[in-house]
């Protein structure tokens, strides 16, 4: 049987963003994996700080880019996934707006 519950307010503005990037926490699993949806307003960007685990960002809608020292600037569109290893600090941004789902942690990340 399906059950519905409400987690309360889970959205916040990203504190490192230039422009508006809203992060909505979707799930925080006890196995060290968290899932969130990031909504980039047109013209916004955010530089990630170093993390203690791997991350993957998959574009759901809109378009944007990711820029890292190792790979330079790469375009993102729906279906694209950007893998961010531990300690990497890339910048994500969008000229026209973009929505991505972020999966943080776990050993299931492709490299």
C-alpha positions in Angstrom: 0.0 0.0 0.0 1.3 3.4 -0.9 1.9 5.9 1.9 2.4 9.6 1.8 4.4 11.7 4.3 5.7 15.2 4.3 9.3 16.1 5.1 8.7 19.8 5.7 10.6 22.6 3.9 13.6 21.2 2.2 14.5 23.9 -0.3 17.2 26.6 0.2 19.3 29.0 -1.9 22.8 27.7 -2.5 25.2 29.8 -0.4 28.0 29.8 -3.0 25.8 30.7 -6.0 26.0 33.8 -8.2 22.4 34.4 -9.2 19.7 32.0 -7.9 20.4 28.3 -7.5 17.7 26.6 -5.4 18.6 23.2 -3.8 15.7 20.9 -2.9 16.7 18.0 -0.7 14.8 14.9 -1.9 16.3 12.0 0.1 19.1 11.3 2.6 19.6 7.6 2.8 21.3 5.9 5.8 23.8 4.3 3.5 25.6 7.6 2.9 23.7 8.6 -0.2 21.7 11.8 -0.6 19.6 13.0 -3.6 18.7 16.6 -4.3 17.3 18.7 -7.2 19.2 21.9 -8.1 17.3 24.5 -10.1 19.5 27.1 -11.8 17.8 30.4 -12.8 18.9 32.0 -16.1 22.4 33.5 -15.7 23.2 31.7 -12.5 26.3 29.6 -11.5 27.8 27.9 -8.5 31.3 26.7 -7.8 31.4 23.5 -5.7 33.6 23.2 -2.6 35.7 20.1 -2.1 33.6 17.1 -0.9 34.4 14.0 1.0 32.6 11.7 -1.5 31.8 11.4 -5.2 28.9 13.3 -6.8 26.9 13.0 -10.0 24.8 15.7 -11.6 22.2 14.6 -14.2 20.4 17.2 -16.3 16.6 16.9 -16.3 15.7 20.0 -18.2 17.2 23.2 -19.7 20.8 23.5 -20.6 24.0 24.7 -19.0 27.7 23.9 -18.6 30.3 22.6 -16.2 33.8 24.0 -16.1 36.7 22.2 -14.4 40.5 22.6 -14.4 41.0 19.1 -15.7 38.4 19.0 -18.5 37.6 22.7 -19.3 34.1 23.9 -20.1 31.7 21.2 -21.3 28.1 21.8 -22.4 25.2 20.1 -20.5 21.8 19.2 -21.9 19.0 16.8 -20.8 20.3 13.3 -20.2 23.9 14.5 -19.7 25.6 13.4 -16.4 28.6 15.1 -14.9 30.7 13.0 -12.5 32.5 15.0 -9.8 35.2 13.1 -7.9 36.3 13.8 -4.4 38.1 17.1 -3.9 37.2 18.4 -7.4 35.7 22.0 -7.4 34.1 22.6 -10.8 31.7 25.4 -11.6 28.2 24.7 -12.9 26.1 27.3 -14.6 23.3 28.1 -17.0 22.5 31.0 -19.4 18.9 29.9 -19.9 18.0 27.9 -16.8 18.6 24.3 -15.9 17.3 21.6 -13.5 19.6 18.8 -12.4 19.4 15.9 -10.0 22.4 15.4 -7.8 23.3 12.1 -6.3 26.0 12.4 -3.6 28.0 9.5 -2.1 28.0 5.8 -2.4 30.3 3.5 -4.3 28.0 3.1 -7.3 29.4 6.2 -9.2 30.8 5.5 -12.7 34.3 6.9 -13.3 
